[in-house]
Amino acid sequence: MHPPTKPPIPYLLAYAFTLASRRAEEELRPHELTLRQYGLLTQLQLEPELTMSELARQLGVSRQSLHEMVGELERAGHLGRLPGSSGRTRRLALAPGTERLLARTRESLTRAEAGFLGDMSPPEIETLRELLQRLLAHATDDESWLAGM
C-alpha cells in the first residue's frame, strides 16, 4: 500500500476557488454583479490608466470576454469611456456612484470571506492573504499584487 500523497496545490486552489466563488457570488447577487465584474471594477479603481489589453491580462480573461464584461458594466451604468492619452484611444472609467457600489460590495465580500474561512485565526488569514498575493505577483509578473503588504 502506498503512503497517502499530498494533494497538488493547483487542485487545492481550484477547489478552494469553487467554494469561495460560490459564497462570493451569493453575496454579490443583490448588487447585480458577478465576481469577475467586481474584479474588473476593482482593478480599474486601483489602476485607472490600464489599457484593455493590460486589464485582460491582469484579470486572466480573453480580450473578447473582457469586451463582453465591459459592455455589461456599461449598460448597467457602472463604467464609461473617456478619451485616452493619445486622443485617438479610449480608456475605461468608473461611472459616478460606482465607488460607493464597490464599498458596499466589499462589505458583502467580507461576509463571504468570513463564512468561507470559518474558524481560521486572524494571523492565519493574513498569512494566507500574503501568500496568495505573493503567488499572484509571481504568476502574473505584476508587482501591484504586493501593494499594501
Secondary structure by P-SEA (a helix, b strand, c coil): ccccccccaaaaaaaaaaaaaaaaaaaaccccccaaaaaaaaaaaacccccaaaaaaaacccaaaaaaaaaaaaaaccccccccccccbbbbbbccaaaaaaaaaaaaaaaaaaaaaccccaaaaaaaaaaaaaaaaaaaccccccccc
